[in-house]
Amino acid sequence: MADVTVQLTIPEAAVTKVVDAFTKLSGARISLDADKMVNDTNFNGRWDFTVAPQGAETTKQFAVRFILELIKASVKLVDYAEDRDRYSAEVASITPPAQDVPDNIITGV
């Protein structure tokens, strides 16, 4: 599959509002949660992440970095949820430990 190039435009009237939101969220722990039914199977994922505050970068560079971090977190959420489901299924298929020593293994007088 070829690369996909995406160009995003924040209208001039919304730049301040968008960048202010990114600024307020940066440095905070952000949680993405997803829960939905897919083919009669519940998909449930959560990923926590942080976007570092704006440094010496331009407003555009900061906005691009913030959006890229959101996209990466979304992909990580799905990947981790799917691997967690695989792990849970494998653990569920293992016979749990048991002891089979009878209570009357030893008697005394």
C-alpha positions in Angstrom: 0.0 0.0 0.0 1.3 3.4 -0.9 1.9 6.2 1.6 -1.1 8.3 2.4 -0.5 12.0 2.6 -3.0 14.0 4.7 -3.1 17.8 4.7 -5.0 19.4 7.5 -6.1 23.0 7.6 -7.1 24.9 10.7 -9.1 27.9 9.6 -7.5 31.2 10.7 -10.6 32.0 12.9 -10.1 28.7 14.8 -6.3 28.7 15.2 -6.3 30.3 18.7 -9.0 28.0 20.0 -7.4 24.8 18.6 -3.8 25.7 19.8 -5.2 26.8 23.2 -6.8 23.4 23.5 -3.6 21.6 22.5 -1.6 23.8 25.0 -4.0 23.1 27.9 -3.9 19.3 27.1 -0.1 19.1 26.6 1.7 17.9 29.6 -1.4 16.2 31.0 -2.1 12.5 31.0 -4.6 11.9 28.2 -6.7 8.8 28.1 -8.3 7.4 24.9 -11.1 4.9 25.6 -12.9 2.9 22.9 -15.8 0.5 23.4 -17.9 -1.0 20.6 -19.4 -4.2 19.3 -17.7 -5.7 16.2 -19.2 -8.8 14.7 -20.8 -9.8 18.1 -17.5 -9.3 19.9 -16.9 -6.4 22.2 -13.9 -4.3 21.4 -12.6 -2.4 24.4 -9.4 -0.5 24.5 -7.7 2.2 26.5 -4.4 4.0 26.0 -3.0 6.7 28.3 -0.4 9.1 26.9 1.1 12.5 27.3 2.0 15.1 24.7 4.9 17.3 25.8 4.2 21.0 26.0 5.3 23.3 23.2 9.0 24.0 23.2 11.0 26.0 20.7 8.8 24.9 17.9 6.5 27.0 15.9 2.7 26.9 16.4 2.4 24.9 13.2 5.1 22.4 14.3 3.4 22.1 17.8 0.0 21.5 16.2 1.4 18.9 13.8 3.2 17.1 16.6 0.1 17.1 18.8 -2.1 15.7 16.1 0.5 13.0 15.2 0.6 12.0 18.9 -3.2 11.6 18.9 -3.0 9.4 15.8 -0.2 7.3 17.2 -2.1 6.8 20.5 -5.1 5.7 18.6 -3.1 3.0 16.7 -1.4 1.9 20.0 -4.8 1.6 21.7 -6.1 -0.8 19.0 -2.8 -2.7 18.9 -2.6 -3.1 22.7 -6.3 -4.1 23.0 -6.0 -6.8 20.3 -2.9 -8.2 22.0 -4.5 -8.1 25.4 -7.5 -10.1 24.0 -5.0 -12.6 22.4 -3.3 -12.9 25.8 -6.5 -13.4 27.7 -7.7 -16.1 25.3 -4.4 -17.9 25.6 -4.4 -17.7 29.4 -8.1 -18.9 29.5 -7.1 -22.0 27.5 -4.6 -23.2 30.0 -5.7 -25.8 32.6 -5.4 -24.1 35.9 -3.1 -25.6 38.6 -4.7 -28.1 40.9 -3.7 -30.5 43.6 -4.9 -34.1 43.6 -3.6 -35.4 46.9 -6.5 -37.1 48.7 -7.4 -36.0 52.2 -6.8 -39.5 53.5 -3.2 -39.8 52.1 -2.0 -40.3 55.7 -3.8 -41.5 58.8 -2.6 -41.9 62.3 -3.6 -43.5 65.6 
